[in-house]
Amino acid sequence: MTLQQKKFYPWLVVGLLWIVALLNYMDRQMLSTMQHSIGQTIPLVDNAKYFGYLMAIFLWIYGFMSPISGAIADRLNRKWLIVGSLGVWSAVTSLMALCTDFTSIFCLRALMGVSEALYIPAALSLIADYFTGSSRSLAIGIHMTGLYMGQALGGFGATAAAAWSWQDTFHWFGIVGLIYAVVLVVLLRDKRNSQVVTEVPEIDDSEGGVTVTQTRKDQGKIPVLKGFAMIFSNIAFWVILFFFASSSLPGWSTKNWLPTLFAENLGLEPGVAGPAATISIAVASFIGVMIGGPISDRWVKRNLRGRVYTSAIGLTMMVPALIFIGLGHNAFTAVGAALFFGVGYGMFDTNTMPILCQFIPDKLRASAYGLINMSGVFAGALVTQILGAWAEGGNLGLGFALMSGILIIAVLLQLIVLKPKTDNMQ
């Protein structure tokens, strides 16, 4: 029996990719935390205007590359796509240690946007193919916690730079990624569903009654343009796109502006406000994943809308949390709301790909996720800029509170439109 045939292997895949997800976010986050250290060698990096260019180029390229990356992942071996993506961004991270001018670090940052965009659609579609049964939400959610952990650990880039140097920090973290890429070459395997006939549960009534019918799976690859046409003609995809982009607004806002908001509203020192914001969200999101994943996986056995309902509960929890985060001036209220937000976000986040699997065929899932990932990145870039203007006017907290209105619309659309007939569209 090969390693891939072992019962535990799907969970080994999750574990292997969890570390990749951690490196994915950690490598991209370190630059922001080491701005001033790098600025001592490359003065333009310490200039707010040019540093904005440096951060924006990653987001724009990452966003534009996401649908292309998804289309590639639907057609090529995902193992080698993941290994190549990790290898390139790790090499880029290591090469940043050699930069002595703004142009070189700018170009490397752009290349990192290309390489990191190749990872998420391939990884999530691979996990979805390994988990076609009752553990899909939990498996994908556990993988997503690697992103949360990478974001949190990336915040210690400044600490590492102070202990060694920013050059050594980039160099050695890049080397770690390159070594781990070799581990993936040995242990990671791709999986394409190849059954000719699969069981597809269909819903009988609004109360969740389920019958089982048989359907045949198409074996051929779908041309790129036809694939995107099929995705865009699916009304459920547009609803998923909307609620993902809607959740990305507060998601990116908490990453980029919550430390500032805590410092202003709660009168905290930056050194305290930063950890209070990032750690509370990361820990709570992990808890949300561990709650939302099992609930969704069990609920869908009784009602095919179980994943939709679990996701909607998570989004609904984020609504009052954003109001109290934005308008609260008491540490207990604000941090408590951040924890509540994180739990809701985790419950939502762990179910996005599983819901997509209910409406999009397996041959197009990476392409579809690439599109919604692009929408999330662009929504994040937009809201970051808007909140920056609001922060200058002293209305940053109000901006957080107003985002709750968009989430209400997203929840209503989700509940009204999304009525899956299967948990695994073929």
N, C-alpha and C positions, 0 to 999 in steps of 0.2 A: 504493500500500500504506500503510495507516494504521500509526501507531506501535505499536498493540496487536498487529498482525499480524507485526511484526518478530520474528525468531527470538530476539533477545536480550531481548525485552521482559519475559518472566517473571523473568529475573534482575534487570532494572531494578526490577521490583516488589519483589523481595527487598531490593534496595539502598534503595529509597524507604522501605520499612517498617522497615528496620534502624534508620534515624535516628529514626523515630517510637518504636520500642521503646526506644532509648537515652533519648529525652526522657521517656518514660513512667516509667522507673525513676529517672532522675536527679531529676525534679521531686518525686517522692514521697520520695526519700531526703534531700534537702537539709534538710528541716525538722529531722530528728533530729540532723544534724551542727551545726546553728546554734542549738540549744536555748539555750545560755547567752547568745549574742548577742541573741537575741530576748527572753530573760528580763530583760535590762536595760531594755527598753521595756515589756514585758508581764510583770510579776513572776510571775504564776501559771504561765507556761510553764516557768519554772525550778524549779517545785515538782514533785517526782517524781510525786506522786499525780495532779495535773492534767495533767502531761505524758503520763502513762499513758493518761488519758482521750483526749487529743488523738491519740495514736498508735492507740489501739484503735478509735476511731470509724471511721477509714479502713478498717481491716481488716474490721470487721463489715459495713459497708455494701458494700465491695468484694466480700466473700464472698456476701452475699445477692443482690447485683445480677448476679453472674456467670451463673447459669442464665437469668435474664431477658434479659440481654444476648445470650446465645447464641441464644435463641429469636428475638430481634429480628434478629440477623445472618442467620439462616436465611431471613428473609422480606423484608428490605429491601435496598436497594442498599448494599453494604458499603463502597464508596468514600465515600459521603456519611456513613456511620456512623463511619468512621475519621476523616474530615476533621472532622466535628462533635465527636467525642470529643477529638481533639487540640486543637481550637479552644477547647473549654470548659475543659479542664484547664490549658491555657496561660493563658487569661484568669484563671482562679482563682489560678494561681501569681503572675501579675502583680498581682492585686488584694490578695494577702496583704501586699504592701508597704505598703498603706494601713491595715492593722489597728493599732488602738491598745488593744484590749481582748481578753480571752480568748474571749468569746462570738463575736466576729466571725471570729477565726481558726479556732475550733472549727467553725463553720458552713461555712466555706470548705473546711476539711479534709474534712468530710462530703461536700460537693459534688464534691470531687476523687475520692472513692471511687466515686461514681456514674459520673462521666465516664471514669475510667481503666478501670473494669470493662467498658465497652463496646468496648474496643480488642482485647484478646487473642483472644477467640473469632472475631471478624470477620477479623482479620489472618491467623490460622493457617488458617482455612477457605478464605480467598482464595488463600493460597499453595498449599494442597493442591489447589485446583482448577486452578491454573496448572501444577502439576507432578504430572501423573497417571502419569508414566513412572518412569524409573530414578533420578531425582535428587531425589525428594521429601524423603528424610531429610536430605540435605545442605542443601537449600534452607531447610527449616524450622530446621535447626540453626544455619545462618548467621544467620537472623533472631533466634534466641534469644540469640546472642552480643551482640546489641544491648542486651538486658536486662542481661547481665553487665557490659558496658561502662558502661551508665547507672548501675548500682549502684556501680561503682568511682568514676566521676566525681562522683556525688552526695556521696561522702565528702569532696570538696574544697569543699563548701558553706561550711564554717567558714573555710577559707582565703580564699575570695572575700569572705566577710562581714568578715574582718579587713582585707582590702585596700581594700574599699569600705565597704559597710554591708549588714546583712541585708536592708534594704528595697531597695537597688539590686540586690542579687543576685536576689531574687524578681522584681523588675520586669523586668530585662533578660532573664532566662531565659524568662520568660513571653512577652516580645515575640518572642524567637527562635522559640518554638513557633507563635505566631500567623502569623509570616511564612512558616514552613515549611508551615503548613496551606494557604496560597495556592499553594505549589509543588505540593502534592498535588492540588489542584483542577485544575491544568493537566495533570499527568502521569499520575495514577493512574486506572486503569480497573477496573471490576468484571468478573468472568467467572463465568458460570454454565454448567456443562456441559449441552449441549443435544442431544447425539447421541441418536438414537432407539435405535440398536443399538451396543453396545460389546462388545469382547472381554473375557471374564472368565476368567483362568486358574484351573484347579481342580487340587487336589493329588490324585494317584493313590495314593501310598503314603507310609509314614513316612520314606522316604529322599529324598523331595522330587521325585519324577517329576511332570511338569506336562503337562496337555493343555489345549487351548483350546476353549471352547464359546461359544455366542452367547446373549446375554440382552437383553431389551428394557428400556429405561429408562422409568420412569413420569415423565410430564411435569408432573403437578399438584403444588401445594404441599400439605403435610401439616398439618392443623389442629394447633394448639399442644398441646392435651391428648392427642390421639392420638399426636402425636410423642413426648411424654414417656413415654406408656404403652409405645410401641414400644421406646424406649431402656431403660426399667426392666425390660422383660421379657427383655432380652438378657443372658444370664449372663456373656458375655464382657465386657460393659460394667462389671459389678460387679467383675470381677477387675481391669480397667484402673483403675477408681475406687480400688480398694484399694491397688494398687501405686503409684499416683500419690500418694495420701494418705500412704502409708508413706514414700515418698522425700521428701515435703515436711517430715516431722518433722526429719530431719537437715539438709535444705536450709535451712529457716528457722532452725534452731539455729545453723548456721555463720554465717548473716547476723547474728544478734542476739547470740550468746553466745561465738563463737569468739575474738574479741579479748580478752574477759574471761578465758577459759580459758587462752589463751596467756600473758597477763599473770600469772596465778596459778601455773600449772604450770611456766613457763619463767623466771619472775622478770624479765619484760621490762617496760620502761616502756610506758604506754599509747600513747605516740606511736610506738613501735616495734611493739607487739603488734597494733595496728589494721591498719596496712598489711601486715604479715606475714600476717595472717589473710585479709583481703579480697583482696589482690592474688594470693596463692598460689591461692586457690580460683578466682578469675575467670580467671586465665591458664590454669590446668589444665583448667577447664571448656571453654574455647575449644579447647584441644588435643583434649579428648575429643570435641567436636562434629566436628572435622575428621578424627578417626579413625573415630568411630562412624557418621557420615553415609555416607561412601563404602563402608564395610564392609557396612552394612545394605543400601544400594542395589544392591550387587553380589550379596550373598548371596541376596536375595529373588528374583533371576533364576533361581537354581538350586533354591531351596527357599523356599516361601511362609512358612515360619516364621523366615526369616532375620532379619527385623526384631525378632521376639520374642526370638530368641537373642542378638542384639546388645544389646538392652535388658537382658536377664537378665545378660549378662556385666558390663555397667556397674553394675547393682545389686549383683552379687556382689563387685565390686571395692570397693564402699563399705563392705562388712561388716568386713573386717580394718582398713580405714582408720579407721573410727569407734573401734574398740578401741584402736588406737595413738594416735589423737588424744586420746581421753579419758584413757588411763592412762599416756601417755608423758610423761616429765619431762626429756627430752633434746631440745634444739632441732632437731637433725638428724632425729630420729625423728618428732617432732610435725609439723614443716613438711613432711617427706617424706610423711607419712601424709595431710596436707591436700592435697598435690599429687595423690596417688593417688586420694583421694576426689573431687577436682575432675574428673579424667579420667573416672572412672566415672560421675559425675553428668552430665557432658556427653554421654557415650555413651547414657545413659538418656534424657536430656532431648530429644535430637534425634529420638528414635524414638517418643515418646508419641503425637503426632498421626498419624504414618504408621500406627502400629498401630491407632489408633482408626478410620482410614480403611478398614482391612481388615474391620471388623465393623459399622460404622455407615454407613448410606446418606448420600450427599453432601448431601441436603437436611436432614439432622439433625446434621451434624458440629459446627456451632457450638453448638447446644443441648447436645450431649453434652459438648463441651469446657468449656462454661460450668459444667456440673455438676461435672466433675472439678476444675476450677479452684477452685470453691467449697470442695470437700473439702480441697484443698491449703491454701487460706488459713485455713480453720478449724482444720485440724491444726496449722498454724504458730502460730496464736494460742494454741492449747491448750498446745503444747509450750514456747512461750516463757514462759508463766506457770508451768508445772511446773518448768522448769529454773531459773526465778528462785527458787523455794522451795528447790530442791536446792542452788543456789549459796550461799544463806544458811547452809545446813548444812555447807558445804564439800565437797559431793558432786557438783559440776558435771561433773567428768570422768567419774564413774561413770555419770551420766545419758547422756552421749554414747555410752559403750560399750554400754549396755543397748539403745539403739535398733537396734543391729545385729541383735538377735534378731527384731525385727519385719520387717526387710528379708529375712531368711532365709525367713520365711513367705511374703512377697510373691513372692520368686523361685520358690519351689516351686509356688505357685498359678499363676503366669505360665506355667511350663513344662508343668504338667499340663493346664490348661484351655484355653489359647489355641492353637487349631488353625485358622488362617484358610484359607478356600477361594478367596479372591481377594485381590489387593493393592489393589483399588479397588472397594469395595462400592457398587453403584448403587441 
